Amino acid sequence: MENKNIVILGAAESGTGAAVLAKMRGMNVFVSDNSTISPKYKHILKEHAIDFEEKGHSREKIHTSELVIKSPGIPDHATIIQELREKSIPIISEIEFASWFTEALLICVTGSNGKTTTATMIHRMLKNDGRNAALAGNVGESFAFHVALEDPVDYYVLEISSFQLDYMFSVKADIAVITNITPDHLDRYDQDLQAYINSKFRILNNMTSHDHLVYCADDLLVTGELHRRKPEVTMHPFSIEHKLERGAYTDNNTLIFTINKIILKMTLEELALQGKHNTYNSMAAGIAARLVDIRKESIRKCLKDFESLEHRLENVVTIHGIEFINDSKATNVNSTWYALESMNKPVIWIAGGQDKGNDYEKLHSLVNERVKTLICLGKDNSKMIEAFKNVVDEIYDTQSMPEAVGWAYQLAEDSEVVLLSPACASFDLFENYEDRGTQFKTAVKGL
């Protein structure tokens, strides 16, 4: 691989990590970003003497590369990607690239919802048990950054998005987790749900009967696809609807794990994270941990003590009896469904953003039952307003976070909840979902 000419498209977390790894492995690296590179990543590139450009692409350099590592944020229909394909230049993801340089056991987590929480739980269980493990991928630092540190670990827990999976070819998960599949990112898949499902199932690539798949037995899209594909992997389902001989299930308010003949039982009240979606996340994480022989005590401790992650049903503050909850990570309809389902007070709901081909109809009954007022937040809220105009009595149209939070505070009463759970991507008004959540918290605390 030394002296190979590598081009990296995109200079955010994954691209910069890949650049550093490639440079440290003796490759000729050029980084090209069509937008402005943030000062943080520009500093890292300069520190490692990596050649880069921003606000445009130098075609001559890119078209003569031997390998391109693509940021997951760049869509397939981008002109630069089409040009590379015409020239038959290989394109891979940063996850694929980093996997070439590690011998660690890989626990790979994907799904439409819950993958960050599940991956973080698995990592916490490994650490609780004294294992040498790192958490990377679509959460925290990039996989490539970790591998570049040259501080080998025994386990990588990787959260992997569909966009990263699309450009993974030789990666083999030792343990794969599919939390669920619901329609999401269909704008990137030509509104083709099967194309999106195919993308998620790439996590099974290269796996054998010696490897393990953890999956939700209650998810009809997942189980239907497994029935059709019949992969040669060892399967470990989890369910809140059925008793299972192997995996995890709930029965009479008790969570039961049966993996490697060891049974672990906990009451649902003992779980730190409440709600159906978090029961699923807890089951998936516990199964994965038992598959690498994590002690029952380490699993139990994590499930009892685990704190909610930032931007995921995060309690911000209570003001005059009004509870403010930041669920900015809810970038699709299914995530928002779980958020609304877990509310037991009247809701002032802040939602909207960059629509991804969303079908809002599945939210209608919950919104009608639990939402008092809808505050739409986005550059163009027309689709969301149309979807809920006959479902909720009050709808407000806003274009900034301070405006949305201001209306919410004015309209909410004691013992009600202001819930930011957008059901949409954030890129119309914000840098990402973290920026959106941070701006929400800033606006709330400014009250």
C-alpha positions in Angstrom: 0.0 0.0 0.0 3.0 2.3 0.4 3.3 5.1 -2.2 -0.3 4.5 -3.4 -2.0 7.6 -4.5 -5.1 8.0 -2.3 -7.8 10.8 -2.6 -10.2 11.4 0.2 -13.4 13.2 -0.5 -14.7 15.1 2.5 -12.7 16.4 5.4 -14.9 16.0 8.4 -14.5 13.2 11.0 -14.3 10.1 8.8 -12.3 11.8 6.0 -9.7 13.3 8.2 -9.3 10.1 10.2 -8.8 8.2 6.9 -6.3 10.8 5.8 -4.2 10.5 8.9 -4.2 6.7 8.8 -3.2 6.7 5.1 -0.4 9.1 5.7 0.9 7.1 8.6 0.9 4.0 6.4 3.2 5.7 3.8 0.6 6.6 1.2 0.4 9.8 -0.9 -2.7 11.5 0.4 -4.8 14.3 -1.0 -7.9 15.5 0.7 -10.6 17.4 -1.3 -13.7 19.0 0.2 -16.3 20.8 -1.8 -17.2 22.9 1.3 -15.2 24.8 3.9 -13.1 22.6 6.2 -13.7 23.3 9.9 -10.7 24.7 11.8 -10.5 21.5 13.9 -9.9 19.2 11.0 -7.7 21.7 9.1 -5.4 21.8 12.1 -5.2 18.0 12.1 -4.4 17.9 8.4 -1.7 20.5 8.7 -0.2 18.8 11.8 0.3 15.6 9.7 1.5 17.5 6.6 -1.4 16.3 4.5 -2.1 18.1 1.3 -5.7 19.4 1.1 -8.1 21.7 -0.7 -11.5 23.2 0.2 -14.4 24.9 -1.6 -14.0 22.8 -4.7 -12.5 19.7 -6.3 -9.3 19.6 -8.5 -10.4 17.1 -11.1 -6.9 16.4 -12.5 -5.6 15.2 -9.1 -8.8 13.3 -8.2 -9.1 11.6 -11.6 -5.5 10.2 -11.5 -5.9 8.6 -8.0 -5.6 4.9 -7.5 -8.2 4.8 -4.7 -10.9 7.1 -3.4 -12.2 7.1 0.2 -15.6 8.8 0.2 -17.3 10.7 3.0 -20.7 9.1 3.9 -22.3 12.6 3.4 -21.6 12.6 -0.3 -24.5 11.1 -2.3 -24.0 8.7 -5.2 -25.5 11.1 -7.6 -22.8 13.8 -6.9 -21.0 14.7 -10.1 -17.6 13.8 -8.7 -18.8 10.3 -7.8 -20.3 9.8 -11.3 -17.0 10.9 -12.9 -15.0 8.4 -10.7 -17.3 5.6 -11.7 -16.9 6.4 -15.4 -13.1 6.1 -14.9 -13.5 2.8 -12.9 -11.6 4.3 -10.0 -12.3 2.2 -6.8 -14.4 4.0 -4.2 -14.6 2.8 -0.6 -15.7 4.0 2.8 -13.5 5.0 5.7 -14.8 1.9 7.6 -13.6 -0.4 4.8 -10.2 1.3 4.7 -9.6 1.2 8.5 -10.6 -2.5 8.7 -7.5 -3.4 6.5 -5.2 -2.4 9.4 -6.6 -4.0 12.5 -7.0 -7.6 13.7 -9.5 -6.7 16.5 -12.8 -8.5 16.9 -15.5 -6.4 15.2 -19.0 -5.8 16.7 -20.8 -3.9 14.0 -24.2 -2.2 14.8 -26.6 -0.8 12.3 -30.3 -0.1 12.1 -32.7 2.8 11.5 -33.0 3.6 15.2 -31.2 2.8 18.4 -27.8 2.0 17.0 -25.9 4.7 18.9 -27.4 3.8 22.2 -26.9 0.0 21.5 -23.3 0.4 20.4 -22.5 2.6 23.4 -24.1 0.1 25.8 -22.0 -2.8 24.3 -18.9 -0.7 24.6 -19.7 0.2 28.2 -20.3 -3.5 29.0 -16.9 -4.5 27.5 -15.2 -1.7 29.6 -17.1 -2.8 32.8 -15.6 -6.2 32.2 -12.1 -4.9 31.9 -11.8 -5.6 28.1 -9.6 -3.5 25.9 -12.3 -2.0 23.6 -13.0 1.1 21.6 -16.2 2.7 20.3 -16.0 4.2 16.8 -17.6 4.6 13.4 -20.7 6.8 13.2 -20.3 7.8 16.9 -17.4 9.6 18.5 -14.1 9.4 16.7 -13.8 7.7 13.4 -12.6 4.1 13.1 -9.6 5.2 11.1 -8.5 7.7 13.7 -8.5 4.9 16.3 -6.6 2.5 14.1 -4.1 5.3 13.3 -3.3 5.7 17.0 -1.4 2.5 16.8 -2.6 1.5 20.2 -4.1 -1.8 19.4 -7.4 -2.9 21.0 -9.0 -6.3 21.2 -12.5 -5.2 20.3 -14.0 -2.4 18.2 -17.7 -1.6 18.6 -18.7 0.2 15.4 -21.9 2.1 14.7 -22.3 1.9 10.9 -24.8 3.9 8.8 -26.3 2.7 5.5 -24.1 5.2 3.7 -21.0 3.7 5.2 -22.2 0.2 4.4 -22.7 1.0 0.8 -19.0 1.3 0.3 -17.9 -1.6 2.5 -16.7 -4.7 0.6 -14.2 -6.8 2.5 -15.2 -6.0 6.1 -16.4 -9.0 8.1 -18.3 -8.5 11.3 -17.7 -11.1 14.0 -20.9 -10.0 15.6 -23.5 -8.0 13.6 -26.4 -6.2 15.2 -29.5 -5.0 13.2 -31.6 -3.0 15.7 -34.5 -2.5 13.3 -35.3 -1.2 9.8 -37.9 1.5 9.1 -38.2 3.8 6.0 -35.4 6.3 6.4 -33.0 8.2 4.0 -35.2 7.2 1.1 -34.2 10.5 -0.6 -30.8 8.9 -1.0 -32.2 5.6 -2.3 -34.6 7.0 -5.0 -37.6 6.4 -2.7 -36.9 2.7 -2.9 -37.3 0.9 0.4 -35.8 -2.3 -0.8 -32.6 -0.5 -1.9 -32.4 0.9 1.7 -33.0 -2.6 3.2 -30.3 -4.0 0.8 -27.9 -1.4 2.1 -28.5 -2.3 5.8 -28.1 -6.0 5.0 -24.6 -5.4 3.6 -23.6 -5.7 7.3 -23.8 -9.5 6.7 -21.2 -9.4 3.9 -18.5 -12.0 4.3 -20.0 -13.5 7.5 -20.0 -17.2 8.1 -21.7 -19.8 10.3 -19.0 -19.0 12.9 -20.2 -15.4 13.2 -23.3 -14.1 15.0 -26.3 -11.9 14.0 -28.3 -10.2 16.7 -31.7 -8.9 15.4 -35.2 -7.8 16.3 -37.6 -10.7 15.8 -40.5 -8.2 16.1 -39.4 -6.2 13.0 -41.2 -7.6 9.9 -38.9 -6.0 7.5 -35.8 -7.6 9.1 -37.4 -11.0 9.6 -38.9 -11.0 6.1 -35.5 -10.2 4.6 -33.7 -12.9 6.7 -36.3 -15.5 5.6 -35.6 -14.5 1.9 -31.8 -14.5 2.2 -31.3 -17.4 4.6 -27.8 -16.2 5.7 -25.3 -18.8 7.0 -24.8 -17.0 10.4 -25.7 -18.0 13.9 -28.8 -16.0 14.8 -29.8 -14.5 18.1 -33.2 -12.8 18.1 -34.8 -10.5 20.7 -38.5 -9.8 21.2 -41.0 -8.1 23.5 -43.8 -10.0 21.8 -42.7 -13.7 21.9 -40.9 -16.1 24.1 -37.6 -17.3 22.6 -35.5 -20.3 23.3 -32.3 -18.3 22.4 -31.6 -14.6 22.6 -33.7 -12.3 24.7 -37.3 -11.6 25.4 -39.7 -10.1 28.0 -42.2 -12.0 30.0 -44.5 -10.7 32.8 -42.4 -7.5 33.1 -39.2 -9.5 33.2 -36.3 -9.3 30.7 -34.7 -12.7 30.1 -31.5 -13.4 28.3 -30.5 -16.9 27.2 -27.1 -17.0 25.5 -24.5 -19.7 25.8 -26.9 -21.5 28.2 -26.6 -18.7 30.8 -29.8 -17.1 31.8 -29.8 -13.5 33.1 -33.1 -12.0 34.4 -33.9 -8.4 35.2 -37.2 -6.6 35.8 -38.0 -3.9 33.3 -38.1 -1.4 36.2 -34.4 -2.1 36.9 -33.5 -0.8 33.4 -31.9 2.7 33.5 -33.5 3.6 30.1 -37.3 3.2 30.0 -39.6 2.8 27.0 -40.1 0.0 24.5 -37.3 1.2 22.2 -34.8 1.2 25.1 -35.9 -2.3 26.1 -35.0 -3.4 22.5 -31.7 -1.6 22.8 -30.9 -3.2 26.1 -31.7 -6.7 24.8 -29.5 -6.2 21.7 -26.6 -4.9 23.7 -26.9 -7.7 26.3 -26.9 -10.4 23.7 -23.8 -9.0 21.9 -22.0 -8.7 25.2 -22.8 -12.3 26.3 -21.5 -13.6 22.9 -18.0 -12.5 23.9 -18.5 -13.9 27.4 -19.0 -10.7 29.3 -19.9 -11.5 32.8 -23.6 -11.2 33.9 -22.6 -8.7 36.6 -21.1 -6.4 34.0 -24.1 -6.5 31.8 -26.5 -6.0 34.7 -24.5 -3.0 36.0 -24.6 -1.3 32.6 -28.3 -1.8 32.1 -29.1 -0.5 35.6 -26.7 2.5 35.5 -26.6 3.6 31.9 -27.3 7.3 31.4 -29.3 8.6 28.4 -27.1 9.9 25.7 -27.0 13.6 24.7 -29.7 14.5 22.1 -31.6 11.3 22.7 -34.7 12.0 24.9 -32.4 14.1 27.1 -34.0 15.9 29.9 -32.7 19.5 29.7 -34.4 21.4 32.4 -37.9 22.0 34.0 -39.0 25.6 34.1 -42.3 26.6 36.0 -43.3 22.9 35.8 -42.7 22.7 32.0 -40.3 19.9 31.1 -38.0 20.5 28.1 -36.7 17.3 26.4 -34.0 17.3 23.7 -34.5 14.4 21.2 -32.7 16.0 18.3 -31.3 12.6 17.2 -34.8 11.6 16.2 -34.1 12.2 12.5 -36.8 9.9 11.2 -40.5 9.1 11.8 -39.9 5.9 13.7 -37.6 7.6 16.3 -40.2 10.3 16.9 -42.9 7.6 17.2 -40.9 6.1 20.1 -40.4 9.5 21.7 -44.1 10.4 21.6 -45.0 6.9 22.8 -42.9 7.4 25.9 -44.6 10.7 26.8 -47.2 10.6 29.6 -48.0 14.4 29.7 -49.5 16.8 27.1 -46.8 17.6 24.5 -45.8 20.8 22.8 -44.0 19.2 19.9 -41.2 20.9 18.0 -40.6 19.0 14.7 -39.5 19.5 11.1 -36.4 20.1 9.0 -35.1 18.5 5.9 -37.7 15.9 4.8 -36.3 12.5 3.7 -39.3 11.3 1.9 -41.2 10.8 5.3 -44.6 9.2 5.6 -46.1 11.0 8.6 -49.3 9.0 8.6 -48.0 6.4 11.1 -47.7 9.3 13.7 -51.3 10.5 13.3 -52.9 8.5 16.1 -50.1 9.2 18.6 -50.0 12.9 17.7 -53.8 13.2 18.0 -53.7 11.5 21.4 -50.6 13.2 23.0 -49.8 16.4 21.2 -51.5 19.7 22.2 -49.5 22.0 19.8 -47.2 21.4 16.9 -44.4 23.9 16.3 -42.8 23.3 12.9 -39.2 24.3 12.6 -37.6 24.3 9.2 -36.9 26.3 6.0 -40.0 24.8 4.4 -42.6 23.3 6.7 -45.4 23.0 4.1 -45.3 19.1 3.9 -45.4 18.7 7.7 -48.2 21.3 8.1 -50.2 19.6 5.4 -49.7 16.2 7.1 -51.0 17.3 10.5 -53.4 20.1 9.8 -56.4 17.8 10.5 -54.7 15.9 13.4 -53.6 18.7 15.8 -55.5 21.8 16.7 -52.7 24.3 16.8 -49.8 24.5 14.4 -47.1 27.2 14.3 -44.6 27.8 11.5 -41.1 28.9 12.6 -37.7 29.2 11.0 -35.3 29.5 13.9 -34.6 27.7 17.2 -35.1 30.7 19.4 -38.4 31.4 17.7 -39.6 27.8 18.1 -38.6 27.6 21.8 -40.1 31.0 22.5 -43.5 29.9 21.1 -43.3 26.6 23.0 -42.6 28.3 26.3 -45.4 30.8 25.7 -47.9 28.0 24.8 -46.9 25.4 27.4 -48.5 25.1 30.9 -47.5 23.6 34.2 -47.1 19.7 33.9 -46.7 19.8 30.2 -43.7 18.8 28.0 -41.9 20.7 25.3 -40.4 17.9 23.1 -37.9 18.6 20.3 -38.2 15.4 18.2 -37.9 16.5 14.6 -38.5 13.3 12.6 -36.4 15.0 9.9 -32.7 15.7 9.1 -31.2 18.9 10.4 -29.3 20.2 7.4 -31.7 22.9 6.3 -31.0 25.1 9.3 -28.3 23.4 11.3 -24.9 21.7 10.7 -26.1 18.4 12.1 -28.4 17.0 14.7 -25.9 17.8 17.5 -25.9 21.5 16.5 -29.7 21.4 16.4 -29.9 19.9 19.9 -27.2 22.2 21.3 -29.1 25.3 19.9 -32.3 23.9 21.5 -30.6 23.6 24.9 -29.1 27.1 24.6 -32.4 28.6 23.7 -34.1 26.8 26.6 -31.5 27.8 29.1 -31.8 31.4 27.9 -35.5 31.4 29.1 
